[in-house]
Amino acid sequence: MVCFFVFSDSIGDDTVALLERIIPDWRVREASSFLRKCDRKASLLAYFMVVAGLKDMGVYCGMPQFGYGETGKPYLLNYKGIEFNISHCRGGVAVCLDKERVGIDVEDTLPFDDGLARAVCSEAEFSEVVSSASPAEAFTRLWTRKEAVLKYYGTGVCDGDRVKSALCDDSVELRSYRIGQGEMYMSLCTEKLK
């Protein structure tokens, strides 16, 4: 397994311009569809990180082409047997590649939103979040865990009941990381080690 995380702000405009010259036109067009500059930059970085991951795995044989499943989960058209997942937020970009299915999510910690938390948390999860020392950090960590599981399965975040019960699945392994002083959280979902 290969995982990368990059702080987006550490990448300057000159590097972004270089990436736009070496990354395939289809990916540059996809990146340019984002409204925020930070998301356009993250999209380019993520693609470059996938290329670097393929090289690190020793399987690189040309620029990867993405396909998208029914719910939008990306897959590699020209690298059969290699799974990957991408996530980005204002602060960073995360990419994971493996020969097994993976799901990854990274999120900036935002102010706590009681209504959103009630909509996506089970009652027990909500109680745990609001009783924590920092509900904003606790919710962000919990959300990245849920989204990593949903991205692992490729189901997306379209069904509220599925979101509420996402962490009830004991057939997967979840690892979560606090980045910085709680500015971001990242979670990785993989098949449970036997």
DAHUCOR-V538814 format. One record per pair of residues at least 12 apart in sequence whose C-alpha atoms are under 10 Angstrom apart, sorted by the first residue. I is the first residue (numbers start at 1). J is the second residue. If there is no record, write none. Layout:
BEGIN
i = <I & I>
j = <J & J>
END
This chain:
BEGIN
i = <1 & 1 & 1 & 1 & 1 & 1 & 1 & 1 & 1 & 1 & 1 & 1 & 1 & 2 & 2 & 2 & 2 & 2 & 2 & 2 & 2 & 2 & 2 & 2 & 2 & 3 & 3 & 3 & 3 & 3 & 3 & 3 & 3 & 3 & 3 & 3 & 3 & 3 & 4 & 4 & 4 & 4 & 4 & 4 & 4 & 4 & 4 & 4 & 4 & 5 & 5 & 5 & 5 & 5 & 5 & 5 & 5 & 5 & 5 & 5 & 5 & 6 & 6 & 6 & 6 & 6 & 6 & 6 & 6 & 6 & 6 & 7 & 7 & 7 & 7 & 7 & 7 & 7 & 7 & 7 & 8 & 8 & 8 & 8 & 8 & 8 & 8 & 8 & 8 & 8 & 8 & 9 & 9 & 9 & 9 & 9 & 9 & 10 & 10 & 11 & 11 & 11 & 12 & 13 & 15 & 15 & 16 & 16 & 16 & 16 & 16 & 17 & 17 & 19 & 19 & 19 & 19 & 19 & 20 & 20 & 20 & 22 & 22 & 23 & 23 & 23 & 23 & 23 & 23 & 23 & 24 & 24 & 24 & 24 & 24 & 26 & 26 & 27 & 27 & 27 & 27 & 27 & 28 & 28 & 28 & 28 & 28 & 29 & 30 & 30 & 31 & 31 & 31 & 31 & 32 & 36 & 37 & 38 & 38 & 38 & 38 & 38 & 39 & 39 & 39 & 39 & 39 & 39 & 41 & 41 & 41 & 42 & 42 & 42 & 42 & 42 & 42 & 42 & 42 & 42 & 43 & 43 & 43 & 43 & 44 & 45 & 45 & 45 & 45 & 45 & 46 & 46 & 46 & 46 & 46 & 46 & 46 & 46 & 46 & 47 & 47 & 47 & 47 & 47 & 47 & 48 & 48 & 48 & 49 & 49 & 49 & 49 & 49 & 49 & 50 & 50 & 50 & 50 & 50 & 50 & 50 & 50 & 50 & 50 & 51 & 51 & 53 & 53 & 53 & 53 & 53 & 54 & 54 & 54 & 54 & 54 & 56 & 57 & 57 & 57 & 57 & 59 & 59 & 60 & 61 & 61 & 62 & 62 & 63 & 63 & 64 & 64 & 64 & 64 & 65 & 65 & 65 & 66 & 66 & 68 & 69 & 69 & 70 & 70 & 70 & 71 & 71 & 71 & 71 & 71 & 71 & 72 & 72 & 72 & 72 & 73 & 73 & 73 & 73 & 73 & 73 & 73 & 73 & 73 & 73 & 74 & 74 & 74 & 80 & 81 & 81 & 81 & 81 & 82 & 82 & 82 & 82 & 82 & 83 & 83 & 83 & 83 & 83 & 83 & 83 & 83 & 83 & 84 & 84 & 84 & 84 & 84 & 84 & 84 & 84 & 84 & 84 & 85 & 85 & 85 & 85 & 85 & 85 & 85 & 85 & 85 & 85 & 85 & 85 & 86 & 86 & 86 & 86 & 86 & 86 & 87 & 87 & 87 & 87 & 87 & 87 & 87 & 87 & 87 & 88 & 88 & 88 & 88 & 88 & 88 & 89 & 89 & 89 & 89 & 89 & 89 & 90 & 90 & 90 & 90 & 91 & 91 & 91 & 91 & 91 & 91 & 91 & 92 & 92 & 92 & 92 & 92 & 92 & 92 & 93 & 93 & 93 & 93 & 94 & 94 & 94 & 94 & 94 & 95 & 96 & 96 & 98 & 100 & 100 & 101 & 101 & 101 & 101 & 101 & 101 & 101 & 102 & 102 & 102 & 102 & 102 & 102 & 102 & 102 & 102 & 102 & 102 & 103 & 103 & 103 & 103 & 103 & 103 & 103 & 103 & 103 & 103 & 103 & 103 & 103 & 103 & 103 & 103 & 104 & 104 & 104 & 104 & 104 & 104 & 104 & 104 & 104 & 104 & 104 & 104 & 104 & 104 & 104 & 104 & 104 & 105 & 105 & 105 & 105 & 105 & 105 & 105 & 105 & 105 & 105 & 105 & 105 & 105 & 105 & 105 & 105 & 105 & 106 & 106 & 106 & 106 & 106 & 106 & 106 & 106 & 106 & 106 & 106 & 106 & 106 & 106 & 106 & 106 & 107 & 107 & 107 & 107 & 107 & 107 & 107 & 107 & 107 & 107 & 107 & 108 & 108 & 108 & 108 & 108 & 108 & 108 & 108 & 108 & 108 & 109 & 109 & 109 & 109 & 109 & 109 & 109 & 109 & 109 & 109 & 109 & 110 & 110 & 110 & 110 & 110 & 110 & 111 & 111 & 111 & 111 & 111 & 111 & 112 & 112 & 112 & 112 & 112 & 112 & 112 & 112 & 112 & 113 & 113 & 113 & 114 & 114 & 114 & 114 & 114 & 114 & 116 & 117 & 117 & 117 & 117 & 117 & 117 & 117 & 117 & 117 & 118 & 119 & 119 & 119 & 119 & 120 & 120 & 120 & 120 & 120 & 120 & 120 & 120 & 120 & 120 & 120 & 120 & 120 & 121 & 121 & 121 & 121 & 121 & 121 & 121 & 121 & 121 & 121 & 121 & 122 & 122 & 122 & 122 & 122 & 122 & 123 & 125 & 125 & 125 & 125 & 125 & 126 & 126 & 126 & 128 & 129 & 129 & 134 & 136 & 137 & 137 & 137 & 137 & 137 & 137 & 138 & 138 & 139 & 140 & 140 & 140 & 140 & 140 & 140 & 141 & 141 & 141 & 141 & 141 & 141 & 141 & 141 & 142 & 142 & 142 & 142 & 142 & 143 & 143 & 143 & 143 & 143 & 143 & 144 & 144 & 144 & 144 & 144 & 144 & 144 & 144 & 145 & 145 & 145 & 145 & 145 & 145 & 145 & 145 & 145 & 145 & 146 & 146 & 146 & 146 & 146 & 146 & 146 & 146 & 146 & 146 & 146 & 147 & 147 & 147 & 147 & 147 & 147 & 148 & 148 & 148 & 148 & 148 & 148 & 148 & 148 & 148 & 148 & 149 & 149 & 149 & 149 & 149 & 149 & 149 & 149 & 149 & 149 & 149 & 150 & 150 & 150 & 150 & 150 & 151 & 151 & 152 & 152 & 152 & 152 & 152 & 153 & 170 & 170 & 171 & 171 & 171 & 171 & 171 & 172 & 172 & 172 & 172 & 172 & 173 & 173 & 173 & 173 & 173 & 173 & 174 & 174 & 174 & 174 & 174 & 174 & 175 & 175 & 175 & 175 & 176 & 176>
j = <53 & 56 & 57 & 82 & 83 & 84 & 96 & 97 & 98 & 99 & 100 & 102 & 190 & 50 & 52 & 53 & 54 & 56 & 57 & 84 & 95 & 96 & 97 & 98 & 99 & 49 & 50 & 53 & 84 & 85 & 86 & 94 & 95 & 96 & 97 & 98 & 104 & 188 & 46 & 49 & 50 & 52 & 53 & 86 & 93 & 94 & 95 & 96 & 97 & 46 & 49 & 87 & 88 & 92 & 93 & 94 & 95 & 96 & 106 & 179 & 186 & 42 & 45 & 46 & 49 & 88 & 91 & 92 & 93 & 94 & 95 & 42 & 88 & 89 & 90 & 91 & 92 & 93 & 94 & 179 & 38 & 39 & 41 & 42 & 45 & 88 & 89 & 90 & 91 & 92 & 93 & 38 & 41 & 42 & 90 & 91 & 92 & 91 & 92 & 41 & 42 & 45 & 41 & 41 & 41 & 45 & 40 & 41 & 42 & 44 & 45 & 41 & 44 & 41 & 44 & 45 & 47 & 48 & 41 & 44 & 45 & 48 & 63 & 44 & 45 & 47 & 48 & 51 & 63 & 64 & 44 & 47 & 63 & 64 & 65 & 65 & 66 & 43 & 44 & 47 & 65 & 66 & 40 & 41 & 43 & 44 & 47 & 44 & 43 & 44 & 43 & 44 & 45 & 47 & 44 & 90 & 90 & 88 & 89 & 90 & 91 & 92 & 88 & 89 & 90 & 91 & 92 & 93 & 88 & 90 & 93 & 86 & 87 & 88 & 89 & 90 & 91 & 92 & 93 & 94 & 86 & 87 & 88 & 93 & 93 & 88 & 92 & 93 & 94 & 95 & 85 & 86 & 87 & 88 & 92 & 93 & 94 & 95 & 96 & 63 & 64 & 65 & 66 & 86 & 95 & 63 & 64 & 95 & 86 & 93 & 94 & 95 & 96 & 97 & 63 & 64 & 76 & 84 & 85 & 86 & 94 & 95 & 96 & 97 & 63 & 64 & 84 & 95 & 96 & 97 & 98 & 79 & 82 & 84 & 97 & 98 & 97 & 82 & 97 & 98 & 99 & 79 & 82 & 79 & 78 & 79 & 78 & 79 & 78 & 79 & 76 & 77 & 78 & 79 & 77 & 78 & 79 & 78 & 79 & 154 & 154 & 155 & 154 & 155 & 156 & 151 & 154 & 155 & 156 & 157 & 158 & 151 & 154 & 155 & 156 & 85 & 86 & 103 & 150 & 151 & 152 & 153 & 154 & 155 & 156 & 86 & 151 & 154 & 99 & 98 & 99 & 100 & 101 & 97 & 98 & 99 & 100 & 101 & 96 & 97 & 98 & 99 & 100 & 101 & 102 & 103 & 152 & 96 & 97 & 98 & 99 & 100 & 101 & 102 & 103 & 104 & 152 & 97 & 98 & 101 & 102 & 103 & 104 & 105 & 148 & 151 & 152 & 154 & 188 & 102 & 103 & 104 & 105 & 106 & 151 & 103 & 104 & 105 & 106 & 107 & 147 & 148 & 151 & 186 & 104 & 105 & 106 & 107 & 108 & 186 & 105 & 106 & 107 & 108 & 109 & 184 & 106 & 107 & 108 & 184 & 106 & 107 & 108 & 109 & 179 & 183 & 184 & 106 & 107 & 108 & 179 & 184 & 185 & 186 & 105 & 106 & 107 & 186 & 106 & 107 & 186 & 187 & 188 & 188 & 188 & 189 & 190 & 190 & 191 & 151 & 152 & 153 & 154 & 189 & 190 & 191 & 148 & 149 & 151 & 152 & 153 & 154 & 172 & 188 & 189 & 190 & 191 & 145 & 146 & 147 & 148 & 149 & 150 & 151 & 152 & 153 & 154 & 174 & 187 & 188 & 189 & 190 & 191 & 144 & 145 & 146 & 147 & 148 & 149 & 150 & 151 & 152 & 174 & 175 & 176 & 186 & 187 & 188 & 189 & 190 & 141 & 143 & 144 & 145 & 146 & 147 & 148 & 149 & 150 & 151 & 152 & 176 & 185 & 186 & 187 & 188 & 189 & 140 & 141 & 143 & 144 & 145 & 147 & 148 & 176 & 177 & 178 & 179 & 184 & 185 & 186 & 187 & 188 & 140 & 141 & 143 & 144 & 147 & 179 & 183 & 184 & 185 & 186 & 187 & 137 & 140 & 141 & 144 & 179 & 182 & 183 & 184 & 185 & 186 & 136 & 137 & 138 & 139 & 140 & 141 & 179 & 182 & 183 & 184 & 185 & 136 & 137 & 139 & 140 & 183 & 184 & 134 & 135 & 136 & 137 & 139 & 140 & 129 & 130 & 134 & 135 & 136 & 137 & 138 & 139 & 140 & 135 & 136 & 139 & 126 & 129 & 130 & 135 & 136 & 139 & 139 & 129 & 130 & 135 & 136 & 139 & 140 & 142 & 143 & 164 & 164 & 160 & 161 & 163 & 164 & 139 & 142 & 143 & 146 & 157 & 159 & 160 & 161 & 162 & 163 & 164 & 165 & 166 & 139 & 142 & 143 & 146 & 160 & 161 & 163 & 164 & 165 & 166 & 167 & 161 & 163 & 164 & 165 & 166 & 167 & 164 & 138 & 139 & 142 & 164 & 167 & 138 & 139 & 142 & 142 & 141 & 142 & 182 & 182 & 178 & 181 & 182 & 183 & 184 & 185 & 182 & 185 & 185 & 178 & 182 & 183 & 184 & 185 & 186 & 176 & 177 & 178 & 182 & 184 & 185 & 186 & 187 & 167 & 176 & 185 & 186 & 187 & 163 & 166 & 167 & 185 & 186 & 187 & 176 & 177 & 184 & 185 & 186 & 187 & 188 & 189 & 166 & 167 & 174 & 175 & 176 & 185 & 186 & 187 & 188 & 189 & 162 & 163 & 164 & 165 & 166 & 167 & 168 & 174 & 187 & 188 & 189 & 163 & 166 & 167 & 187 & 188 & 189 & 166 & 167 & 174 & 175 & 176 & 186 & 187 & 188 & 189 & 190 & 163 & 166 & 167 & 169 & 172 & 173 & 174 & 187 & 188 & 189 & 190 & 162 & 163 & 166 & 167 & 189 & 188 & 189 & 172 & 188 & 189 & 190 & 191 & 189 & 191 & 192 & 190 & 191 & 192 & 193 & 194 & 189 & 190 & 191 & 192 & 193 & 188 & 189 & 190 & 191 & 192 & 193 & 187 & 188 & 189 & 190 & 191 & 192 & 187 & 188 & 189 & 190 & 188 & 189>
END
